[in-house]
Amino acid sequence: MTDARLKTHADLVDRMAAARGVDLQEAAMRAHLTPVDISDLVLNCVGCTKPDTCAQWLQAQQGTVSDTPSYCRNADAFAELAKTSD
């Protein structure tokens, strides 16, 4: 796995979290996430077969969304985090 691939997926995770209204840094500071949890989100994303589709979906979003695409491997985690960021 290359650094570029990890960075790409880390960016997708951060953007998907933001689309759901979740600030990952804030969630970590509030102890809703650990650094290992964030790494796990990125590694889950690395295993996805649709990163280009995801990037296009994220590009098309305006503001906060109430759900992630059905193919998102981190959908459940983002849903839980969205509950804590209210």
KEKE-867607 format. One line per 2 residues: number of its first residue (from 1); their letters; for each residue x, y, z of N, C-alpha, C. Coordinates in Angstrom, 2 decimals, padded with zeros to 5 digits. Each point is the difference from the previous one (the first is absolute). Layout:
# residues N
NUM) a) X,Y,Z,X,Y,Z,X,Y,Z ~ ...
//
This chain:
# residues 86
1) mt) 000.86,-001.17,000.00,-000.86,001.17,000.00,000.90,001.24,000.00 ~ -000.28,000.90,-000.89,000.84,001.19,-000.13,-000.48,001.13,000.91
3) da) 000.91,000.91,000.28,-000.37,001.18,000.79,-001.07,000.81,-000.71 ~ 000.10,000.10,-001.32,-000.98,000.77,-000.77,-001.39,-000.61,000.14
5) rl) -000.07,-001.31,-000.02,-001.30,-000.68,000.14,-000.58,000.26,001.39 ~ 000.83,-000.11,001.02,-000.47,000.29,001.36,-000.48,001.44,000.13
7) kt) 000.76,000.92,-000.57,-000.40,001.42,000.07,-001.31,000.24,-000.73 ~ -000.18,-000.65,-001.14,-001.26,000.13,-000.75,-001.18,-000.46,000.84
9) ha) 000.14,-001.14,000.64,-001.09,-000.54,000.79,-000.19,000.76,001.31 ~ 001.08,000.50,000.57,-000.13,000.85,001.19,-000.80,001.25,-000.35
11) dl) 000.26,000.56,-001.17,-000.75,001.17,-000.46,-001.47,-000.35,-000.21 ~ -000.28,-001.15,-000.60,-001.40,-000.42,-000.21,-000.71,-000.17,001.34
13) vd) 000.67,-000.60,000.97,-000.60,-000.18,001.32,-000.30,001.35,000.63 ~ 000.95,000.91,-000.06,-000.20,001.33,000.58,-001.15,000.73,-000.69
15) rm) -000.04,-000.07,-001.32,-001.07,000.66,-000.75,-001.36,-000.63,000.26 ~ -000.05,-001.34,000.11,-001.28,-000.66,000.28,-000.47,000.36,001.40
17) aa) 000.92,000.03,000.95,-000.37,000.40,001.36,-000.56,001.42,-000.01 ~ 000.68,000.89,-000.69,-000.46,001.39,-000.08,-001.37,000.09,-000.66
19) ar) -000.22,-000.81,-001.03,-001.31,-000.01,-000.67,-001.10,-000.43,000.96 ~ 000.35,-000.87,000.94,-000.97,-000.45,001.00,-000.08,000.95,001.20
21) gv) 000.79,001.07,-000.04,-000.02,000.97,001.09,000.90,-000.38,001.16 ~ 000.96,-000.87,-000.26,000.90,-000.49,001.04,001.39,000.60,-000.20
23) dl) 000.53,000.60,001.05,001.38,000.48,000.02,000.82,-001.06,000.72 ~ 000.82,-000.73,-000.74,000.75,-001.11,000.60,000.95,000.46,001.10
25) qe) 000.63,001.16,-000.18,000.90,000.50,001.05,-000.78,000.32,001.27 ~ -001.15,000.62,-000.17,-000.84,000.32,001.16,-000.48,-001.28,000.68
27) aa) -000.40,-000.99,-000.80,-000.45,-001.27,000.56,001.12,-000.67,000.80 ~ 001.23,000.10,-000.50,001.14,-000.57,000.73,000.26,000.77,001.29
29) mr) -000.09,001.32,-000.05,000.23,000.80,001.21,-001.07,-000.27,001.06 ~ -001.20,-000.33,-000.44,-001.09,-000.30,000.94,-000.03,-001.48,000.39
31) ah) 001.01,-000.74,-000.41,000.15,-001.43,000.31,-001.10,-000.87,-000.60 ~ -000.58,000.45,-001.12,-000.96,-000.83,-000.73,000.73,-000.91,-000.98
33) lt) 001.26,000.32,-000.26,000.86,-000.76,-000.92,001.42,-000.01,000.55 ~ 000.70,-001.08,-000.25,001.42,-000.06,000.31,000.78,000.09,-001.31
35) pv) 001.29,000.26,000.07,000.79,-000.03,-001.24,-000.10,-001.35,-000.72 ~ -000.10,-001.07,000.76,-000.15,-001.34,-000.61,-001.34,-000.08,-000.74
37) di) -001.05,000.56,000.58,-001.31,000.01,-000.67,000.09,000.73,-001.34 ~ 000.68,001.12,-000.02,000.15,000.76,-001.24,000.80,-000.81,-001.02
39) sd) 001.05,-000.65,000.45,000.78,-000.86,-000.90,-000.87,-001.12,-000.56 ~ -000.85,-000.57,000.85,-000.90,-001.07,-000.46,-000.97,000.51,-001.06
41) lv) -000.51,001.23,000.17,-000.88,000.58,-001.01,000.72,000.10,-001.34 ~ 001.24,000.46,000.05,000.79,000.14,-001.24,000.26,-001.37,-000.62
43) ln) 000.38,-000.97,000.81,000.27,-001.34,-000.54,-001.26,-000.64,-000.57 ~ -001.16,000.23,000.63,-001.26,-000.48,-000.57,-000.21,000.63,-001.37
45) cv) 000.28,001.28,-000.11,-000.17,000.73,-001.25,000.96,-000.53,-001.07 ~ 001.22,-000.32,000.39,000.98,-000.53,-000.94,-000.53,-001.27,-000.67
47) gc) -000.79,-000.78,000.73,-000.55,-001.24,-000.55,-001.19,000.21,-000.92 ~ -000.47,001.22,-000.14,-001.16,000.29,-000.84,000.36,-000.12,-001.48
49) tk) -000.96,-000.46,-000.78,000.21,-000.14,-001.44,-000.51,001.20,-000.78 ~ -000.53,001.03,000.70,-000.60,001.14,-000.70,000.55,001.36,000.44
51) pd) 001.30,000.14,000.16,000.51,001.31,000.45,-000.27,001.13,-001.00 ~ 000.05,-000.30,-001.29,-000.27,001.05,-000.99,-001.47,000.42,000.04
53) tc) -000.89,-000.97,000.15,-001.43,000.30,000.13,-000.24,000.82,001.26 ~ 000.67,-000.36,001.07,-000.12,000.71,001.27,000.46,001.45,-000.17
55) aq) 001.14,000.20,-000.62,000.52,001.35,-000.19,-000.97,000.84,-000.82 ~ -000.60,-000.60,-001.02,-000.98,000.72,-000.82,-001.25,000.33,000.82
57) wl) -000.45,-000.95,000.81,-001.17,000.22,000.85,000.27,001.15,000.96 ~ 001.16,-000.03,000.63,000.36,001.06,000.95,000.08,001.36,-000.69
59) qa) 000.54,000.02,-001.20,000.11,001.25,-000.75,-001.37,000.61,-000.27 ~ -001.00,-000.85,-000.19,-001.35,000.47,-000.35,-000.82,000.46,001.21
61) qq) 000.46,-000.28,001.20,-000.79,000.32,001.19,000.13,001.47,000.38 ~ -001.09,000.52,000.49,-000.05,001.38,000.50,-000.43,-000.07,001.47
63) gt) 000.84,000.43,000.90,-000.37,000.00,001.41,000.01,-001.39,000.61 ~ -000.69,-000.12,001.13,-000.05,-001.25,000.75,-001.04,-000.93,-000.59
65) vs) 000.35,-001.28,-000.09,-000.92,-001.02,-000.51,-000.43,-000.91,001.14 ~ -001.15,-000.63,-000.15,-000.53,-000.85,001.07,000.41,-001.45,-000.12
67) dt) 000.62,-000.37,-001.10,000.40,-001.39,-000.18,001.20,-000.08,-000.94 ~ 000.73,-001.08,000.12,001.12,-000.26,-000.90,-000.47,-000.93,-001.12
69) ps) 000.75,-000.10,-001.07,-000.37,-000.94,-001.06,-000.04,-001.44,000.55 ~ -000.81,-000.83,-000.61,-000.18,-001.37,000.48,001.28,-000.81,-000.03
71) yc) 000.94,000.34,-000.86,001.24,-000.75,-000.11,001.05,000.40,001.03 ~ -000.25,001.04,000.79,001.00,000.49,000.95,000.22,-001.01,001.12
73) rn) 001.23,-000.44,000.15,000.35,-000.98,001.03,000.00,000.61,001.40 ~ -000.04,001.31,000.08,000.00,000.67,001.29,-001.35,000.64,000.33
75) ad) -001.03,-000.39,-000.72,-001.32,000.63,000.17,-000.48,-000.08,001.45 ~ 000.11,-001.16,000.63,-000.47,-000.14,001.38,000.79,000.89,000.96
77) af) 001.30,000.04,-000.18,000.83,000.84,000.87,-000.35,001.47,-000.17 ~ -000.19,000.44,-001.24,-000.36,001.40,-000.23,-001.38,000.32,000.58
79) ae) -000.92,-000.95,-000.08,-001.34,000.21,000.57,000.10,000.18,001.51 ~ 000.80,-000.82,000.65,000.17,000.11,001.46,000.69,001.31,000.37
81) la) 001.03,000.35,-000.74,000.71,001.25,000.28,-000.88,001.22,-000.23 ~ -000.85,-000.07,-001.00,-000.92,001.12,-000.27,-000.93,000.23,001.19
83) kt) -000.37,-001.07,000.68,-000.87,000.13,001.19,000.72,000.75,001.12 ~ 001.31,-000.19,000.11,000.75,000.62,001.09,000.41,001.43,-000.31
85) sd) -000.12,000.40,-001.26,000.45,001.35,-000.36,-001.14,001.02,000.02 ~ -001.17,-000.44,000.41,-001.14,000.94,000.09,000.12,000.92,001.18
//
